[in-house]
Amino acid sequence: MLDMNIYEVNDLLDRYHIKGNLDFKTFLEGIKTAESLSRYDGKKTGNNNE
């Protein structure tokens, strides 16, 4: 929705001094979940040429 990756969002929040309540472990789990649900994930579509 933001057309930004998670790292860009994190930088944006940091720039405006907005603190999250996630610890590093939860952050990594969120990234894994997002990658597994991504429409660009080659494993999900069965096509690694996207």
All heavy atoms as atom14 arrays in JSON, in Angstrom:
{
  "sequence": "MLDMNIYEVNDLLDRYHIKGNLDFKTFLEGIKTAESLSRYDGKKTGNNNE",
  "atom14_mask": [
    [1, 1, 1, 1, 1, 1, 1, 1, 0, 0, 0, 0, 0, 0],
    [1, 1, 1, 1, 1, 1, 1, 1, 0, 0, 0, 0, 0, 0],
    [1, 1, 1, 1, 1, 1, 1, 1, 0, 0, 0, 0, 0, 0],
    [1, 1, 1, 1, 1, 1, 1, 1, 0, 0, 0, 0, 0, 0],
    [1, 1, 1, 1, 1, 1, 1, 1, 0, 0, 0, 0, 0, 0],
    [1, 1, 1, 1, 1, 1, 1, 1, 0, 0, 0, 0, 0, 0],
    [1, 1, 1, 1, 1, 1, 1, 1, 1, 1, 1, 1, 0, 0],
    [1, 1, 1, 1, 1, 1, 1, 1, 1, 0, 0, 0, 0, 0],
    [1, 1, 1, 1, 1, 1, 1, 0, 0, 0, 0, 0, 0, 0],
    [1, 1, 1, 1, 1, 1, 1, 1, 0, 0, 0, 0, 0, 0],
    [1, 1, 1, 1, 1, 1, 1, 1, 0, 0, 0, 0, 0, 0],
    [1, 1, 1, 1, 1, 1, 1, 1, 0, 0, 0, 0, 0, 0],
    [1, 1, 1, 1, 1, 1, 1, 1, 0, 0, 0, 0, 0, 0],
    [1, 1, 1, 1, 1, 1, 1, 1, 0, 0, 0, 0, 0, 0],
    [1, 1, 1, 1, 1, 1, 1, 1, 1, 1, 1, 0, 0, 0],
    [1, 1, 1, 1, 1, 1, 1, 1, 1, 1, 1, 1, 0, 0],
    [1, 1, 1, 1, 1, 1, 1, 1, 1, 1, 0, 0, 0, 0],
    [1, 1, 1, 1, 1, 1, 1, 1, 0, 0, 0, 0, 0, 0],
    [1, 1, 1, 1, 1, 1, 1, 1, 1, 0, 0, 0, 0, 0],
    [1, 1, 1, 1, 0, 0, 0, 0, 0, 0, 0, 0, 0, 0],
    [1, 1, 1, 1, 1, 1, 1, 1, 0, 0, 0, 0, 0, 0],
    [1, 1, 1, 1, 1, 1, 1, 1, 0, 0, 0, 0, 0, 0],
    [1, 1, 1, 1, 1, 1, 1, 1, 0, 0, 0, 0, 0, 0],
    [1, 1, 1, 1, 1, 1, 1, 1, 1, 1, 1, 0, 0, 0],
    [1, 1, 1, 1, 1, 1, 1, 1, 1, 0, 0, 0, 0, 0],
    [1, 1, 1, 1, 1, 1, 1, 0, 0, 0, 0, 0, 0, 0],
    [1, 1, 1, 1, 1, 1, 1, 1, 1, 1, 1, 0, 0, 0],
    [1, 1, 1, 1, 1, 1, 1, 1, 0, 0, 0, 0, 0, 0],
    [1, 1, 1, 1, 1, 1, 1, 1, 1, 0, 0, 0, 0, 0],
    [1, 1, 1, 1, 0, 0, 0, 0, 0, 0, 0, 0, 0, 0],
    [1, 1, 1, 1, 1, 1, 1, 1, 0, 0, 0, 0, 0, 0],
    [1, 1, 1, 1, 1, 1, 1, 1, 1, 0, 0, 0, 0, 0],
    [1, 1, 1, 1, 1, 1, 1, 0, 0, 0, 0, 0, 0, 0],
    [1, 1, 1, 1, 1, 0, 0, 0, 0, 0, 0, 0, 0, 0],
    [1, 1, 1, 1, 1, 1, 1, 1, 1, 0, 0, 0, 0, 0],
    [1, 1, 1, 1, 1, 1, 0, 0, 0, 0, 0, 0, 0, 0],
    [1, 1, 1, 1, 1, 1, 1, 1, 0, 0, 0, 0, 0, 0],
    [1, 1, 1, 1, 1, 1, 0, 0, 0, 0, 0, 0, 0, 0],
    [1, 1, 1, 1, 1, 1, 1, 1, 1, 1, 1, 0, 0, 0],
    [1, 1, 1, 1, 1, 1, 1, 1, 1, 1, 1, 1, 0, 0],
    [1, 1, 1, 1, 1, 1, 1, 1, 0, 0, 0, 0, 0, 0],
    [1, 1, 1, 1, 0, 0, 0, 0, 0, 0, 0, 0, 0, 0],
    [1, 1, 1, 1, 1, 1, 1, 1, 1, 0, 0, 0, 0, 0],
    [1, 1, 1, 1, 1, 1, 1, 1, 1, 0, 0, 0, 0, 0],
    [1, 1, 1, 1, 1, 1, 1, 0, 0, 0, 0, 0, 0, 0],
    [1, 1, 1, 1, 0, 0, 0, 0, 0, 0, 0, 0, 0, 0],
    [1, 1, 1, 1, 1, 1, 1, 1, 0, 0, 0, 0, 0, 0],
    [1, 1, 1, 1, 1, 1, 1, 1, 0, 0, 0, 0, 0, 0],
    [1, 1, 1, 1, 1, 1, 1, 1, 0, 0, 0, 0, 0, 0],
    [1, 1, 1, 1, 1, 1, 1, 1, 1, 0, 0, 0, 0, 0]
  ],
  "atom14_positions": [
    [[0.82, -1.19, 0.0], [0.0, 0.0, 0.0], [0.87, 1.25, 0.0], [0.47, 2.25, -0.57], [-0.94, 0.0, 1.2], [-2.01, -1.07, 1.09], [-3.36, -1.0, 2.31], [-2.5, -0.94, 3.83], [0.0, 0.0, 0.0], [0.0, 0.0, 0.0], [0.0, 0.0, 0.0], [0.0, 0.0, 0.0], [0.0, 0.0, 0.0], [0.0, 0.0, 0.0]],
    [[2.01, 1.2, 0.66], [2.88, 2.37, 0.7], [3.84, 2.43, -0.47], [4.5, 3.44, -0.67], [3.7, 2.36, 2.0], [2.94, 2.56, 3.3], [3.87, 2.39, 4.49], [2.29, 3.93, 3.33], [0.0, 0.0, 0.0], [0.0, 0.0, 0.0], [0.0, 0.0, 0.0], [0.0, 0.0, 0.0], [0.0, 0.0, 0.0], [0.0, 0.0, 0.0]],
    [[3.92, 1.35, -1.23], [4.89, 1.24, -2.31], [6.31, 1.45, -1.79], [7.13, 2.12, -2.4], [4.56, 2.22, -3.44], [5.28, 1.86, -4.73], [5.55, 0.65, -4.95], [5.59, 2.77, -5.51], [0.0, 0.0, 0.0], [0.0, 0.0, 0.0], [0.0, 0.0, 0.0], [0.0, 0.0, 0.0], [0.0, 0.0, 0.0], [0.0, 0.0, 0.0]],
    [[6.57, 0.9, -0.59], [7.88, 0.96, 0.05], [8.17, -0.41, 0.65], [7.25, -1.1, 1.07], [7.89, 1.99, 1.2], [7.54, 3.39, 0.8], [7.34, 4.45, 2.24], [9.02, 4.98, 2.48], [0.0, 0.0, 0.0], [0.0, 0.0, 0.0], [0.0, 0.0, 0.0], [0.0, 0.0, 0.0], [0.0, 0.0, 0.0], [0.0, 0.0, 0.0]],
    [[9.45, -0.77, 0.7], [9.77, -2.02, 1.38], [9.88, -1.76, 2.88], [9.86, -0.62, 3.33], [11.03, -2.67, 0.79], [12.29, -1.87, 1.06], [12.51, -1.34, 2.14], [13.15, -1.78, 0.05], [0.0, 0.0, 0.0], [0.0, 0.0, 0.0], [0.0, 0.0, 0.0], [0.0, 0.0, 0.0], [0.0, 0.0, 0.0], [0.0, 0.0, 0.0]],
    [[9.98, -2.82, 3.64], [9.96, -2.72, 5.1], [11.12, -1.87, 5.63], [10.97, -1.15, 6.61], [9.95, -4.13, 5.76], [9.71, -4.04, 7.26], [11.24, -4.87, 5.48], [8.32, -3.63, 7.63], [0.0, 0.0, 0.0], [0.0, 0.0, 0.0], [0.0, 0.0, 0.0], [0.0, 0.0, 0.0], [0.0, 0.0, 0.0], [0.0, 0.0, 0.0]],
    [[12.24, -1.9, 4.95], [13.39, -1.13, 5.4], [13.18, 0.36, 5.15], [13.55, 1.19, 5.98], [14.66, -1.62, 4.71], [14.89, -3.1, 4.96], [14.62, -4.03, 3.97], [15.32, -3.55, 6.2], [14.8, -5.39, 4.21], [15.5, -4.9, 6.45], [15.25, -5.82, 5.45], [15.41, -7.15, 5.7], [0.0, 0.0, 0.0], [0.0, 0.0, 0.0]],
    [[12.54, 0.7, 4.04], [12.23, 2.11, 3.76], [11.19, 2.64, 4.74], [11.29, 3.78, 5.2], [11.71, 2.26, 2.32], [12.77, 1.98, 1.28], [12.19, 1.86, -0.13], [11.08, 1.33, -0.28], [12.89, 2.29, -1.06], [0.0, 0.0, 0.0], [0.0, 0.0, 0.0], [0.0, 0.0, 0.0], [0.0, 0.0, 0.0], [0.0, 0.0, 0.0]],
    [[10.21, 1.82, 5.08], [9.22, 2.22, 6.06], [9.88, 2.45, 7.41], [9.61, 3.45, 8.1], [8.08, 1.17, 6.19], [7.16, 1.49, 7.36], [7.31, 1.07, 4.89], [0.0, 0.0, 0.0], [0.0, 0.0, 0.0], [0.0, 0.0, 0.0], [0.0, 0.0, 0.0], [0.0, 0.0, 0.0], [0.0, 0.0, 0.0], [0.0, 0.0, 0.0]],
    [[10.78, 1.55, 7.79], [11.48, 1.69, 9.05], [12.29, 2.99, 9.08], [12.29, 3.71, 10.08], [12.39, 0.48, 9.29], [12.93, 0.43, 10.69], [12.19, 0.61, 11.64], [14.21, 0.18, 10.82], [0.0, 0.0, 0.0], [0.0, 0.0, 0.0], [0.0, 0.0, 0.0], [0.0, 0.0, 0.0], [0.0, 0.0, 0.0], [0.0, 0.0, 0.0]],
    [[12.97, 3.31, 7.99], [13.74, 4.56, 7.9], [12.82, 5.77, 8.0], [13.16, 6.76, 8.66], [14.53, 4.63, 6.6], [15.7, 3.66, 6.57], [16.12, 3.18, 7.65], [16.19, 3.38, 5.46], [0.0, 0.0, 0.0], [0.0, 0.0, 0.0], [0.0, 0.0, 0.0], [0.0, 0.0, 0.0], [0.0, 0.0, 0.0], [0.0, 0.0, 0.0]],
    [[11.66, 5.7, 7.36], [10.7, 6.8, 7.41], [10.21, 7.03, 8.84], [10.17, 8.16, 9.32], [9.52, 6.51, 6.49], [8.41, 7.56, 6.46], [8.91, 8.86, 5.84], [7.21, 7.03, 5.68], [0.0, 0.0, 0.0], [0.0, 0.0, 0.0], [0.0, 0.0, 0.0], [0.0, 0.0, 0.0], [0.0, 0.0, 0.0], [0.0, 0.0, 0.0]],
    [[9.86, 5.95, 9.53], [9.41, 6.07, 10.91], [10.51, 6.64, 11.79], [10.26, 7.49, 12.65], [8.94, 4.71, 11.44], [7.71, 4.13, 10.77], [7.45, 2.72, 11.29], [6.5, 5.02, 10.95], [0.0, 0.0, 0.0], [0.0, 0.0, 0.0], [0.0, 0.0, 0.0], [0.0, 0.0, 0.0], [0.0, 0.0, 0.0], [0.0, 0.0, 0.0]],
    [[11.72, 6.18, 11.56], [12.86, 6.68, 12.34], [13.1, 8.17, 12.09], [13.39, 8.92, 13.01], [14.11, 5.86, 11.99], [15.26, 6.14, 12.93], [15.03, 6.16, 14.16], [16.38, 6.35, 12.43], [0.0, 0.0, 0.0], [0.0, 0.0, 0.0], [0.0, 0.0, 0.0], [0.0, 0.0, 0.0], [0.0, 0.0, 0.0], [0.0, 0.0, 0.0]],
    [[12.94, 8.6, 10.85], [13.15, 10.01, 10.5], [12.21, 10.92, 11.27], [12.56, 12.03, 11.65], [12.94, 10.2, 9.0], [13.26, 11.6, 8.54], [13.08, 11.81, 7.04], [13.58, 10.69, 6.26], [12.98, 10.2, 5.17], [11.86, 10.75, 4.73], [13.48, 9.2, 4.5], [0.0, 0.0, 0.0], [0.0, 0.0, 0.0], [0.0, 0.0, 0.0]],
    [[10.99, 10.44, 11.53], [10.0, 11.24, 12.25], [9.91, 10.85, 13.73], [8.96, 11.22, 14.41], [8.64, 11.13, 11.57], [8.63, 11.84, 10.25], [8.81, 11.13, 9.05], [8.49, 13.21, 10.18], [8.82, 11.79, 7.83], [8.5, 13.88, 8.96], [8.68, 13.16, 7.8], [8.7, 13.82, 6.6], [0.0, 0.0, 0.0], [0.0, 0.0, 0.0]],
    [[10.91, 10.1, 14.19], [11.03, 9.71, 15.61], [9.81, 8.95, 16.11], [9.36, 9.13, 17.22], [11.3, 10.93, 16.49], [12.44, 11.76, 16.0], [13.75, 11.36, 16.13], [12.47, 12.94, 15.35], [14.54, 12.27, 15.59], [13.79, 13.25, 15.11], [0.0, 0.0, 0.0], [0.0, 0.0, 0.0], [0.0, 0.0, 0.0], [0.0, 0.0, 0.0]],
    [[9.29, 8.08, 15.24], [8.16, 7.23, 15.62], [8.73, 5.88, 16.01], [9.38, 5.21, 15.21], [7.16, 7.08, 14.46], [6.61, 8.45, 14.08], [6.05, 6.11, 14.84], [5.79, 8.45, 12.82], [0.0, 0.0, 0.0], [0.0, 0.0, 0.0], [0.0, 0.0, 0.0], [0.0, 0.0, 0.0], [0.0, 0.0, 0.0], [0.0, 0.0, 0.0]],
    [[8.52, 5.5, 17.25], [9.07, 4.25, 17.76], [8.02, 3.15, 17.68], [6.86, 3.35, 18.0], [9.5, 4.43, 19.23], [10.54, 5.51, 19.43], [11.84, 5.13, 18.78], [12.88, 6.22, 18.98], [14.01, 6.09, 18.12], [0.0, 0.0, 0.0], [0.0, 0.0, 0.0], [0.0, 0.0, 0.0], [0.0, 0.0, 0.0], [0.0, 0.0, 0.0]],
    [[8.46, 1.99, 17.26], [7.59, 0.83, 17.22], [7.73, 0.03, 18.5], [8.6, 0.28, 19.33], [0.0, 0.0, 0.0], [0.0, 0.0, 0.0], [0.0, 0.0, 0.0], [0.0, 0.0, 0.0], [0.0, 0.0, 0.0], [0.0, 0.0, 0.0], [0.0, 0.0, 0.0], [0.0, 0.0, 0.0], [0.0, 0.0, 0.0], [0.0, 0.0, 0.0]],
    [[6.88, -0.95, 18.65], [6.94, -1.8, 19.84], [7.39, -3.21, 19.51], [7.14, -4.14, 20.26], [5.59, -1.81, 20.56], [4.48, -2.35, 19.69], [4.67, -2.63, 18.53], [3.3, -2.49, 20.27], [0.0, 0.0, 0.0], [0.0, 0.0, 0.0], [0.0, 0.0, 0.0], [0.0, 0.0, 0.0], [0.0, 0.0, 0.0], [0.0, 0.0, 0.0]],
    [[8.06, -3.4, 18.37], [8.52, -4.72, 17.97], [9.96, -4.93, 18.41], [10.8, -4.05, 18.27], [8.49, -4.86, 16.44], [7.14, -4.8, 15.76], [7.33, -4.88, 14.26], [6.25, -5.89, 16.25], [0.0, 0.0, 0.0], [0.0, 0.0, 0.0], [0.0, 0.0, 0.0], [0.0, 0.0, 0.0], [0.0, 0.0, 0.0], [0.0, 0.0, 0.0]],
    [[10.23, -6.12, 18.92], [11.62, -6.47, 19.16], [12.19, -7.05, 17.87], [11.47, -7.29, 16.9], [11.77, -7.43, 20.34], [11.01, -8.74, 20.16], [10.76, -9.14, 19.0], [10.69, -9.36, 21.17], [0.0, 0.0, 0.0], [0.0, 0.0, 0.0], [0.0, 0.0, 0.0], [0.0, 0.0, 0.0], [0.0, 0.0, 0.0], [0.0, 0.0, 0.0]],
    [[13.49, -7.27, 17.83], [14.15, -7.69, 16.6], [13.63, -9.05, 16.12], [13.41, -9.24, 14.92], [15.66, -7.72, 16.8], [16.42, -7.95, 15.53], [16.43, -6.99, 14.53], [17.13, -9.12, 15.32], [17.12, -7.18, 13.35], [17.83, -9.32, 14.15], [17.83, -8.35, 13.17], [0.0, 0.0, 0.0], [0.0, 0.0, 0.0], [0.0, 0.0, 0.0]],
    [[13.39, -9.96, 17.03], [12.91, -11.29, 16.66], [11.54, -11.19, 15.97], [11.31, -11.81, 14.93], [12.81, -12.19, 17.9], [12.31, -13.57, 17.6], [12.2, -14.41, 18.85], [11.59, -15.75, 18.53], [11.32, -16.54, 19.72], [0.0, 0.0, 0.0], [0.0, 0.0, 0.0], [0.0, 0.0, 0.0], [0.0, 0.0, 0.0], [0.0, 0.0, 0.0]],
    [[10.65, -10.39, 16.52], [9.33, -10.21, 15.94], [9.43, -9.54, 14.58], [8.7, -9.88, 13.64], [8.44, -9.38, 16.88], [8.4, -10.03, 18.16], [7.02, -9.25, 16.35], [0.0, 0.0, 0.0], [0.0, 0.0, 0.0], [0.0, 0.0, 0.0], [0.0, 0.0, 0.0], [0.0, 0.0, 0.0], [0.0, 0.0, 0.0], [0.0, 0.0, 0.0]],
    [[10.35, -8.58, 14.45], [10.58, -7.91, 13.17], [10.99, -8.91, 12.11], [10.45, -8.92, 11.01], [11.66, -6.84, 13.36], [12.12, -6.18, 12.1], [11.32, -5.24, 11.47], [13.35, -6.48, 11.54], [11.74, -4.62, 10.3], [13.78, -5.87, 10.38], [12.96, -4.94, 9.76], [0.0, 0.0, 0.0], [0.0, 0.0, 0.0], [0.0, 0.0, 0.0]],
    [[11.92, -9.8, 12.43], [12.38, -10.8, 11.47], [11.26, -11.77, 11.1], [11.13, -12.16, 9.93], [13.58, -11.57, 12.02], [14.88, -10.78, 12.14], [15.97, -11.65, 12.74], [15.31, -10.22, 10.8], [0.0, 0.0, 0.0], [0.0, 0.0, 0.0], [0.0, 0.0, 0.0], [0.0, 0.0, 0.0], [0.0, 0.0, 0.0], [0.0, 0.0, 0.0]],
    [[10.46, -12.16, 12.07], [9.33, -13.04, 11.79], [8.34, -12.36, 10.84], [7.79, -13.0, 9.94], [8.63, -13.45, 13.08], [9.45, -14.4, 13.94], [8.84, -14.63, 15.32], [7.82, -14.0, 15.66], [9.4, -15.44, 16.06], [0.0, 0.0, 0.0], [0.0, 0.0, 0.0], [0.0, 0.0, 0.0], [0.0, 0.0, 0.0], [0.0, 0.0, 0.0]],
    [[8.14, -11.07, 11.02], [7.25, -10.31, 10.15], [7.76, -10.27, 8.72], [6.99, -10.37, 7.77], [0.0, 0.0, 0.0], [0.0, 0.0, 0.0], [0.0, 0.0, 0.0], [0.0, 0.0, 0.0], [0.0, 0.0, 0.0], [0.0, 0.0, 0.0], [0.0, 0.0, 0.0], [0.0, 0.0, 0.0], [0.0, 0.0, 0.0], [0.0, 0.0, 0.0]],
    [[9.07, -10.12, 8.57], [9.66, -10.12, 7.23], [9.46, -11.46, 6.56], [9.08, -11.53, 5.39], [11.16, -9.74, 7.29], [11.31, -8.27, 7.66], [11.85, -10.04, 5.97], [12.72, -7.83, 7.87], [0.0, 0.0, 0.0], [0.0, 0.0, 0.0], [0.0, 0.0, 0.0], [0.0, 0.0, 0.0], [0.0, 0.0, 0.0], [0.0, 0.0, 0.0]],
    [[9.69, -12.54, 7.3], [9.49, -13.88, 6.73], [8.04, -14.08, 6.31], [7.76, -14.63, 5.24], [9.89, -14.95, 7.74], [11.37, -15.07, 7.93], [11.69, -16.15, 8.94], [13.18, -16.21, 9.22], [13.51, -17.24, 10.21], [0.0, 0.0, 0.0], [0.0, 0.0, 0.0], [0.0, 0.0, 0.0], [0.0, 0.0, 0.0], [0.0, 0.0, 0.0]],
    [[7.11, -13.62, 7.13], [5.69, -13.74, 6.8], [5.36, -12.93, 5.56], [4.68, -13.42, 4.65], [4.82, -13.28, 7.98], [5.1, -14.1, 9.12], [3.34, -13.35, 7.65], [0.0, 0.0, 0.0], [0.0, 0.0, 0.0], [0.0, 0.0, 0.0], [0.0, 0.0, 0.0], [0.0, 0.0, 0.0], [0.0, 0.0, 0.0], [0.0, 0.0, 0.0]],
    [[5.84, -11.7, 5.5], [5.57, -10.84, 4.33], [6.14, -11.46, 3.06], [5.49, -11.44, 2.01], [6.16, -9.45, 4.56], [0.0, 0.0, 0.0], [0.0, 0.0, 0.0], [0.0, 0.0, 0.0], [0.0, 0.0, 0.0], [0.0, 0.0, 0.0], [0.0, 0.0, 0.0], [0.0, 0.0, 0.0], [0.0, 0.0, 0.0], [0.0, 0.0, 0.0]],
    [[7.34, -12.0, 3.15], [7.94, -12.63, 1.97], [7.14, -13.85, 1.54], [6.96, -14.08, 0.33], [9.39, -13.01, 2.25], [10.31, -11.81, 2.32], [11.73, -12.16, 2.74], [11.96, -13.29, 3.25], [12.61, -11.31, 2.58], [0.0, 0.0, 0.0], [0.0, 0.0, 0.0], [0.0, 0.0, 0.0], [0.0, 0.0, 0.0], [0.0, 0.0, 0.0]],
    [[6.65, -14.62, 2.48], [5.89, -15.81, 2.12], [4.53, -15.47, 1.5], [4.0, -16.24, 0.73], [5.7, -16.72, 3.34], [4.77, -16.16, 4.24], [0.0, 0.0, 0.0], [0.0, 0.0, 0.0], [0.0, 0.0, 0.0], [0.0, 0.0, 0.0], [0.0, 0.0, 0.0], [0.0, 0.0, 0.0], [0.0, 0.0, 0.0], [0.0, 0.0, 0.0]],
    [[4.0, -14.3, 1.83], [2.7, -13.88, 1.3], [2.82, -12.99, 0.07], [1.82, -12.67, -0.56], [1.91, -13.14, 2.38], [1.55, -13.96, 3.61], [0.89, -13.07, 4.65], [0.65, -15.13, 3.24], [0.0, 0.0, 0.0], [0.0, 0.0, 0.0], [0.0, 0.0, 0.0], [0.0, 0.0, 0.0], [0.0, 0.0, 0.0], [0.0, 0.0, 0.0]],
    [[4.04, -12.62, -0.27], [4.26, -11.69, -1.37], [3.82, -12.29, -2.69], [4.08, -13.44, -3.0], [5.74, -11.31, -1.45], [6.01, -10.57, -2.62], [0.0, 0.0, 0.0], [0.0, 0.0, 0.0], [0.0, 0.0, 0.0], [0.0, 0.0, 0.0], [0.0, 0.0, 0.0], [0.0, 0.0, 0.0], [0.0, 0.0, 0.0], [0.0, 0.0, 0.0]],
    [[3.18, -11.49, -3.51], [2.77, -11.95, -4.84], [3.97, -12.12, -5.74], [3.88, -12.69, -6.81], [1.76, -11.0, -5.44], [2.32, -9.61, -5.67], [1.29, -8.67, -6.2], [1.83, -7.34, -6.17], [1.22, -6.29, -6.62], [0.03, -6.41, -7.13], [1.78, -5.1, -6.57], [0.0, 0.0, 0.0], [0.0, 0.0, 0.0], [0.0, 0.0, 0.0]],
    [[5.13, -11.6, -5.34], [6.35, -11.7, -6.14], [7.21, -12.88, -5.73], [8.26, -13.1, -6.28], [7.16, -10.42, -6.01], [6.38, -9.22, -6.46], [5.92, -8.29, -5.55], [6.09, -9.03, -7.81], [5.19, -7.2, -5.97], [5.35, -7.95, -8.24], [4.91, -7.03, -7.3], [4.18, -5.96, -7.72], [0.0, 0.0, 0.0], [0.0, 0.0, 0.0]],
    [[6.77, -13.67, -4.77], [7.53, -14.82, -4.28], [7.47, -15.92, -5.33], [6.42, -16.48, -5.6], [6.94, -15.29, -2.96], [7.75, -16.41, -2.32], [8.67, -16.94, -2.96], [7.44, -16.75, -1.19], [0.0, 0.0, 0.0], [0.0, 0.0, 0.0], [0.0, 0.0, 0.0], [0.0, 0.0, 0.0], [0.0, 0.0, 0.0], [0.0, 0.0, 0.0]],
    [[8.61, -16.24, -5.93], [8.67, -17.25, -6.99], [8.19, -18.61, -6.53], [7.62, -19.36, -7.31], [0.0, 0.0, 0.0], [0.0, 0.0, 0.0], [0.0, 0.0, 0.0], [0.0, 0.0, 0.0], [0.0, 0.0, 0.0], [0.0, 0.0, 0.0], [0.0, 0.0, 0.0], [0.0, 0.0, 0.0], [0.0, 0.0, 0.0], [0.0, 0.0, 0.0]],
    [[8.41, -18.97, -5.25], [7.96, -20.26, -4.76], [6.45, -20.35, -4.74], [5.88, -21.39, -4.98], [8.51, -20.49, -3.35], [10.0, -20.76, -3.33], [10.47, -21.0, -1.92], [11.17, -19.75, -1.47], [11.63, -19.77, -0.12], [0.0, 0.0, 0.0], [0.0, 0.0, 0.0], [0.0, 0.0, 0.0], [0.0, 0.0, 0.0], [0.0, 0.0, 0.0]],
    [[5.78, -19.25, -4.46], [4.33, -19.26, -4.38], [3.7, -19.43, -5.75], [2.73, -20.14, -5.93], [3.83, -17.97, -3.73], [2.34, -17.95, -3.5], [1.91, -16.73, -2.75], [0.44, -16.75, -2.49], [-0.02, -15.59, -1.75], [0.0, 0.0, 0.0], [0.0, 0.0, 0.0], [0.0, 0.0, 0.0], [0.0, 0.0, 0.0], [0.0, 0.0, 0.0]],
    [[4.25, -18.76, -6.76], [3.68, -18.82, -8.1], [4.19, -20.0, -8.91], [3.63, -20.34, -9.93], [4.0, -17.53, -8.89], [5.41, -17.42, -9.04], [3.46, -16.31, -8.18], [0.0, 0.0, 0.0], [0.0, 0.0, 0.0], [0.0, 0.0, 0.0], [0.0, 0.0, 0.0], [0.0, 0.0, 0.0], [0.0, 0.0, 0.0], [0.0, 0.0, 0.0]],
    [[5.33, -20.57, -8.46], [5.92, -21.66, -9.21], [6.73, -21.17, -10.4], [7.18, -21.95, -11.2], [0.0, 0.0, 0.0], [0.0, 0.0, 0.0], [0.0, 0.0, 0.0], [0.0, 0.0, 0.0], [0.0, 0.0, 0.0], [0.0, 0.0, 0.0], [0.0, 0.0, 0.0], [0.0, 0.0, 0.0], [0.0, 0.0, 0.0], [0.0, 0.0, 0.0]],
    [[6.9, -19.85, -10.51], [7.64, -19.27, -11.62], [8.71, -18.35, -11.08], [8.4, -17.3, -10.53], [6.68, -18.5, -12.54], [7.37, -17.93, -13.75], [8.58, -18.1, -13.9], [6.62, -17.26, -14.6], [0.0, 0.0, 0.0], [0.0, 0.0, 0.0], [0.0, 0.0, 0.0], [0.0, 0.0, 0.0], [0.0, 0.0, 0.0], [0.0, 0.0, 0.0]],
    [[9.95, -18.74, -11.21], [11.05, -17.94, -10.69], [11.53, -16.87, -11.65], [12.5, -16.19, -11.41], [12.24, -18.85, -10.32], [11.91, -19.72, -9.13], [11.17, -19.31, -8.24], [12.45, -20.93, -9.11], [0.0, 0.0, 0.0], [0.0, 0.0, 0.0], [0.0, 0.0, 0.0], [0.0, 0.0, 0.0], [0.0, 0.0, 0.0], [0.0, 0.0, 0.0]],
    [[10.85, -16.71, -12.78], [11.26, -15.75, -13.79], [10.5, -14.43, -13.72], [10.53, -13.64, -14.63], [11.11, -16.35, -15.2], [12.02, -17.53, -15.38], [13.13, -17.52, -14.86], [11.54, -18.53, -16.09], [0.0, 0.0, 0.0], [0.0, 0.0, 0.0], [0.0, 0.0, 0.0], [0.0, 0.0, 0.0], [0.0, 0.0, 0.0], [0.0, 0.0, 0.0]],
    [[9.76, -14.19, -12.65], [8.96, -12.96, -12.53], [9.83, -11.79, -12.23], [10.73, -11.78, -11.52], [7.91, -13.1, -11.45], [6.8, -14.05, -11.89], [5.7, -14.09, -10.86], [5.27, -13.03, -10.38], [5.28, -15.19, -10.54], [0.0, 0.0, 0.0], [0.0, 0.0, 0.0], [0.0, 0.0, 0.0], [0.0, 0.0, 0.0], [0.0, 0.0, 0.0]]
  ]
}
